[in-house]
Amino acid sequence: MSRFAQDWEGTTDYPIREKQLQFVIDREIAGLPEKMREVFLMSRVSNLSHKEIAAQLGISEQTVSTQIKRALKILRSRLGLMLYLVLWFKL
């Protein structure tokens, strides 16, 4: 019975951890420079291609690609430690 209780307890806090992690990710995305954030969200949330983003914003596809790469680099560096802490300390 105690094994069942442990398994059940572990699954009940998963949604809470997921919400906490999503909050941290959203906060870090919000902290990106304005244009970089706009390009990143158009790519990742709106699922637009680089060509579509470039056309809508009047910038080159290379600029779109560069902005997305830089955003990912920033997010990886900021979230890497945070994800480690969340997993290590099970916040």
trRosetta pair geometry for C-beta under 8 A, 3 or more apart (Angstrom, degrees):
i j d omega theta_ij theta_ji phi_ij phi_ji
1 4 5.7 -53 -157 34 39 113
1 5 6.5 39 148 -20 69 105
2 5 5.4 -51 -148 36 38 115
2 6 6.4 41 152 -21 67 102
3 6 5.7 -53 -150 35 32 111
3 7 6.4 31 153 -17 65 106
4 7 5.8 -55 -148 38 31 110
4 8 6.1 29 155 -18 66 109
5 8 5.8 -55 -143 39 29 110
5 9 6.2 31 156 -21 64 108
6 9 5.8 -55 -145 36 28 111
6 10 6.4 30 155 -21 62 107
7 10 5.8 -58 -152 34 29 112
7 11 6.7 18 156 -12 64 108
8 11 6.1 -62 -151 38 31 104
8 12 6.5 32 154 -26 66 107
9 12 5.9 -55 -148 28 31 112
9 13 7.2 14 164 -7 63 104
10 13 7.0 -69 -156 37 28 96
10 14 7.3 48 148 -44 60 98
11 14 5.5 -30 -158 -3 44 123
12 15 7.7 -50 -180 23 39 97
13 16 5.0 -53 -161 41 63 118
13 17 6.0 66 141 -23 82 100
14 17 5.8 -56 -147 38 32 110
14 18 6.2 34 155 -22 66 107
15 18 5.4 -52 -144 36 33 116
15 19 6.4 34 156 -19 65 103
16 19 5.8 -54 -151 35 30 110
16 20 6.4 30 151 -18 64 106
17 20 5.6 -55 -148 37 33 112
17 21 6.2 32 155 -18 67 107
17 86 7.0 123 -162 -179 101 112
17 90 7.6 -58 -101 -167 133 65
17 91 7.3 125 -122 89 88 58
18 21 5.8 -55 -146 38 29 110
18 22 6.3 30 154 -19 64 107
19 22 5.7 -53 -144 37 31 111
19 23 6.4 37 153 -24 63 103
20 23 5.6 -52 -152 31 31 115
20 24 6.6 29 151 -18 64 104
20 86 7.2 166 109 -128 117 123
20 91 6.5 -141 138 117 156 97
21 24 5.7 -53 -151 35 34 111
21 25 6.4 33 152 -18 67 105
21 83 7.6 56 -136 -107 111 76
21 86 6.1 80 -90 -157 98 167
22 25 5.6 -53 -145 38 33 112
22 26 6.1 34 156 -19 66 107
23 26 5.8 -56 -146 39 27 110
23 27 6.2 30 154 -22 63 108
24 27 5.7 -54 -148 34 29 113
24 28 6.5 25 155 -16 63 106
24 79 7.1 124 132 -121 109 91
24 82 5.4 177 171 165 143 146
24 86 7.6 -135 13 -59 162 136
25 28 5.9 -59 -151 38 30 108
25 29 6.4 30 153 -18 66 106
25 75 7.8 42 -146 -158 77 117
25 79 6.6 34 -102 -108 74 135
26 29 5.7 -54 -146 37 32 111
26 30 6.3 34 154 -20 65 106
27 30 5.7 -55 -150 36 30 113
27 31 6.6 30 150 -22 62 108
28 31 5.5 -55 -151 33 35 116
28 32 7.6 55 148 -39 60 85
28 74 8.0 175 171 129 103 93
28 75 5.8 113 133 -125 127 79
28 78 5.0 160 -140 111 130 139
28 79 5.9 -125 21 -62 175 96
28 82 7.8 -142 -52 12 138 157
29 32 5.9 -31 -167 -3 42 114
29 37 6.3 112 168 -135 74 98
29 40 6.8 -152 -148 109 99 137
29 41 7.2 100 175 -71 126 96
29 75 7.0 17 -79 -99 69 122
30 37 7.1 55 -125 -132 26 145
31 78 7.8 170 76 -141 137 170
32 36 4.8 -118 162 96 113 110
32 37 4.0 150 81 -69 111 89
32 40 6.4 20 95 16 171 148
32 71 5.6 17 -132 -126 147 96
32 74 6.4 127 -107 91 93 149
32 75 7.7 -28 -70 -59 117 94
33 36 4.4 72 65 17 90 114
33 37 6.6 -165 83 -14 38 90
34 37 5.8 -61 -148 35 23 110
34 38 6.4 23 156 -21 62 106
35 38 5.5 -51 -148 33 33 115
35 39 6.4 30 155 -15 66 104
35 67 6.9 -95 127 -130 89 141
36 39 6.0 -56 -150 39 30 108
36 40 6.1 30 153 -20 65 111
36 67 5.0 -160 -122 -164 69 98
36 70 6.2 -83 -134 91 130 114
36 71 5.1 166 169 -73 105 102
36 74 8.0 57 148 18 149 147
37 40 5.6 -57 -143 39 29 113
37 41 6.1 24 160 -16 66 109
37 71 7.3 143 -85 -118 41 128
38 41 6.2 -59 -146 39 24 106
38 42 6.4 25 156 -20 62 108
38 57 7.4 126 123 -99 124 134
39 42 5.8 -57 -148 35 29 112
39 43 6.4 24 155 -15 63 109
39 53 5.9 85 -141 177 77 139
39 57 7.1 -37 -87 -29 88 166
39 64 5.7 -169 -155 -137 124 68
39 67 4.2 45 77 111 157 141
39 68 6.2 -115 132 -59 109 75
39 71 7.3 -168 83 -27 98 141
40 43 5.9 -64 -154 39 28 109
40 44 5.9 -6 165 7 69 116
40 67 6.9 -125 -49 137 77 96
40 68 6.0 143 -98 -114 68 66
40 71 4.1 -154 -82 171 131 172
40 72 7.9 170 -123 -47 114 68
41 44 6.3 -65 -125 53 28 90
41 45 4.7 -12 -169 19 72 122
41 46 6.8 63 139 -5 69 96
42 45 7.2 -31 -79 52 12 85
42 46 4.9 -32 -149 42 48 126
42 48 4.9 -35 162 38 89 127
42 52 7.9 -155 161 104 116 98
42 53 4.8 126 114 -110 136 109
42 56 7.3 -165 -148 67 150 143
42 57 7.9 -138 -6 -38 169 121
43 46 7.4 35 -6 55 10 82
43 47 7.5 36 177 -112 33 20
43 48 6.2 -83 -93 61 41 76
43 50 7.4 21 -104 -79 112 62
43 53 6.3 -22 -65 -58 82 149
43 64 7.5 141 -66 178 121 103
43 68 5.5 25 6 -104 170 127
44 47 7.6 0 178 -72 12 52
48 52 4.1 -123 -174 90 102 127
48 53 5.0 128 110 -56 124 83
48 56 7.4 -31 -177 3 161 139
49 52 4.6 98 51 6 78 101
49 53 7.0 -143 92 -4 41 86
50 53 5.8 -55 -147 38 31 111
50 54 6.1 34 154 -22 65 108
50 61 4.8 77 139 -153 111 91
50 64 4.5 152 -154 102 85 137
50 65 5.7 16 -133 -61 142 82
50 68 7.7 -93 -99 -6 100 143
51 54 5.8 -55 -147 36 28 113
51 55 6.4 27 155 -18 63 107
51 61 5.8 -11 -86 -97 56 120
52 55 5.8 -56 -148 36 30 110
52 56 6.3 25 157 -16 65 109
53 56 5.9 -60 -147 39 29 108
53 57 6.0 1 164 4 67 116
53 59 7.9 -32 129 59 82 103
53 64 4.8 123 92 -128 123 136
54 57 6.5 -73 -139 51 22 93
54 58 7.8 144 170 -32 54 1
54 59 5.4 -108 -138 80 69 66
54 60 5.9 -23 -142 164 125 14
54 61 4.6 -61 -50 -73 155 59
54 63 7.2 122 -112 56 96 95
54 64 5.0 -94 -64 -28 88 133
55 58 7.7 22 -175 -70 24 41
57 64 7.7 141 47 -83 133 101
59 63 4.4 -90 160 76 117 142
59 64 6.4 140 97 -49 112 81
60 63 4.6 104 59 0 81 99
60 64 7.2 -139 101 -3 49 83
61 64 5.4 -49 -152 34 39 116
61 65 6.3 41 150 -20 68 104
62 65 5.6 -52 -148 37 32 113
62 66 6.2 33 153 -19 65 106
63 66 5.7 -53 -145 38 31 112
63 67 6.2 32 156 -20 65 107
64 67 5.9 -58 -149 36 27 110
64 68 6.4 23 156 -16 64 108
65 68 6.0 -58 -149 37 28 108
65 69 6.3 27 155 -18 64 109
66 69 5.8 -56 -147 38 30 111
66 70 6.2 27 156 -17 65 108
67 70 5.8 -56 -146 39 29 109
67 71 6.2 32 154 -21 64 107
68 71 5.6 -52 -145 35 31 113
68 72 6.4 30 156 -17 64 106
69 72 5.9 -57 -149 37 29 109
69 73 6.4 30 153 -21 64 107
70 73 5.6 -53 -147 35 32 114
70 74 6.3 32 154 -18 66 105
71 74 5.8 -56 -149 37 30 110
71 75 6.1 25 155 -15 66 110
72 75 5.7 -56 -141 41 30 109
72 76 6.0 34 158 -23 65 107
73 76 5.9 -52 -145 34 26 112
73 77 6.5 21 157 -14 61 107
74 77 6.1 -62 -152 38 28 106
74 78 6.2 15 157 -9 66 113
75 78 5.9 -61 -140 45 30 104
75 79 5.4 8 170 -1 70 119
76 79 6.4 -61 -124 50 19 95
76 80 5.7 39 166 -46 60 106
77 80 6.0 -36 -137 11 21 118
78 81 7.4 -73 -178 34 28 97
78 82 6.8 11 145 -6 64 119
79 82 5.1 -64 -146 47 46 113
79 83 5.5 48 157 -25 81 104
80 83 6.1 -56 -147 34 22 106
80 84 6.5 24 153 -19 59 108
81 84 5.5 -55 -151 35 33 115
81 85 6.3 31 154 -18 67 106
82 85 5.8 -55 -149 37 31 110
82 86 6.3 32 153 -20 65 106
83 86 5.6 -52 -145 36 33 112
83 87 6.2 24 159 -11 66 109
84 87 6.1 -64 -148 43 26 103
84 88 5.8 20 159 -17 66 116
85 88 5.8 -57 -133 42 27 108
85 89 5.8 -11 179 16 66 112
85 91 6.8 19 133 -12 87 130
86 89 7.1 -69 -129 54 15 82
86 90 7.4 55 169 -109 50 19
86 91 5.1 -84 -126 39 62 104
87 90 7.2 12 -167 -73 24 56
